[in-house]
Amino acid sequence: MALNPGDQEATEGMAREVFLALRQVLRPPLDEVEDTMSEEEFEDLIEEVEEGWRNLSFGVARGVVAHLQRDPDDPPDPADPPDETEYAEVFSSSEEDSTYWAWVTGFAGVFRGWAQLQPGQATVAELRTRLNTFFQNNPDPTSLRGIVR
């Protein structure tokens, strides 16, 4: 199977899968505020929030695919994407790669914490603030020590 990041609208590829997962986890708290606003206001809210999720999904998918396709001996250049896909299975554990898995756990925690906010507080702006704070305080992991086959 080829690595396909999908499209900006998250209608295909990895972006679609990420979007569907985000919507499954993050939509229920939004449904709780539906009764507090008009149908039109709620539809506008959902449209705006899901547009953000689509953009986030595509960004994540594009980054993951670019990372997997990179030449490990040549630092990535965003202006010159690689043309050959790297296929591998990676086996990792929190014992071998504690920094990476702590980062992933913290990243998921940002969404979990945001999704548990009271209705009306789980705004796109609040999510953006929480993500920016996380990224400022947690440098991106740069390596895995697990087994690659």
C-alpha positions in Angstrom: 0.0 0.0 0.0 1.4 3.4 -1.0 1.7 6.2 1.6 -1.0 8.7 0.7 -1.3 11.8 2.9 -4.7 12.6 1.3 -6.0 16.1 0.6 -6.6 19.3 2.5 -10.3 18.5 2.7 -9.5 15.2 4.4 -11.7 13.2 2.0 -9.0 10.6 1.2 -5.9 8.9 2.4 -4.3 9.2 5.8 -5.9 12.7 6.3 -9.3 11.1 6.1 -8.5 8.5 8.6 -7.0 11.0 11.1 -10.1 13.3 10.6 -12.5 10.4 11.2 -10.6 9.5 14.4 -10.6 13.1 15.6 -14.3 13.5 14.9 -15.1 10.3 16.7 -13.3 11.5 19.8 -13.9 15.2 19.8 -17.4 15.6 18.4 -19.5 14.2 21.3 -18.6 17.1 23.6 -19.8 19.5 20.9 -23.1 17.7 20.6 -23.7 18.5 24.3 -23.9 22.3 23.4 -26.4 21.8 20.6 -29.4 22.6 22.8 -27.8 25.9 23.9 -27.9 27.5 20.4 -30.0 27.8 17.3 -29.7 25.1 14.7 -28.0 27.5 12.3 -25.5 28.6 15.0 -24.7 25.0 15.8 -24.2 24.0 12.1 -21.9 27.0 11.7 -19.9 25.9 14.8 -19.6 22.3 13.6 -18.6 23.5 10.1 -15.9 25.8 11.6 -14.6 23.2 14.0 -14.5 20.4 11.4 -12.7 22.6 9.0 -10.0 23.0 11.6 -9.9 19.3 12.2 -9.5 18.7 8.4 -6.6 21.1 8.3 -5.0 19.5 11.3 -5.6 16.0 9.9 -4.0 16.9 6.6 -1.0 18.6 8.3 -0.4 15.5 10.5 -0.8 13.1 7.6 1.5 15.1 5.4 4.1 15.3 8.1 3.9 11.6 8.9 4.2 10.6 5.2 7.1 13.1 4.6 8.9 11.7 7.7 8.5 8.1 6.5 9.6 9.0 2.9 12.7 10.9 4.0 16.3 9.7 3.3 17.7 9.0 6.8 21.1 10.2 5.7 19.9 13.5 4.2 18.0 16.0 6.4 14.6 16.8 4.9 14.2 19.8 2.7 10.6 20.9 2.4 11.2 22.4 -1.0 12.6 19.1 -2.4 10.3 16.2 -1.2 11.8 12.7 -1.8 10.4 10.6 -4.6 10.9 7.2 -3.2 8.9 5.8 -0.4 10.5 4.0 2.4 8.6 0.9 3.6 9.3 -0.5 7.1 7.7 -1.9 10.1 8.7 -0.2 13.3 8.4 -1.9 16.7 8.8 0.4 19.7 8.0 0.4 23.3 7.9 3.0 26.1 10.9 1.2 27.6 13.0 1.7 24.5 11.6 5.1 23.4 10.3 6.7 26.6 10.8 10.3 25.2 8.8 9.6 22.1 5.9 7.8 23.8 5.8 10.5 26.6 5.5 13.1 23.8 2.7 11.2 22.1 0.9 10.6 25.4 1.1 14.4 26.1 -0.1 15.3 22.6 -3.1 13.0 23.0 -3.7 14.5 26.5 -4.0 17.9 24.9 -7.0 16.7 22.9 -8.4 14.6 25.8 -8.3 17.6 28.1 -9.8 19.9 25.6 -12.6 17.4 24.8 -13.5 17.2 28.5 -14.1 21.0 28.8 -17.5 22.3 29.7 -19.8 23.0 26.7 -18.9 26.4 25.2 -15.3 26.2 26.5 -14.1 23.7 24.0 -13.5 26.2 21.3 -11.1 26.1 18.4 -9.2 29.0 20.0 -8.9 27.1 23.2 -7.6 24.0 21.4 -5.1 26.2 19.4 -3.9 27.7 22.7 -3.5 24.3 24.3 -1.6 22.9 21.3 0.7 26.0 21.1 1.5 25.6 24.8 2.2 21.9 24.4 4.5 22.5 21.4 6.4 25.3 23.2 7.0 23.1 26.2 7.7 19.8 24.5 10.3 19.6 21.7 9.5 17.2 18.9 11.1 13.8 19.4 13.8 13.3 16.9 14.5 9.6 17.0 13.2 6.1 17.8 15.4 3.4 19.1 13.0 0.5 18.4 13.5 -2.2 15.9 13.0 -1.4 12.2 12.4 -4.2 9.7 
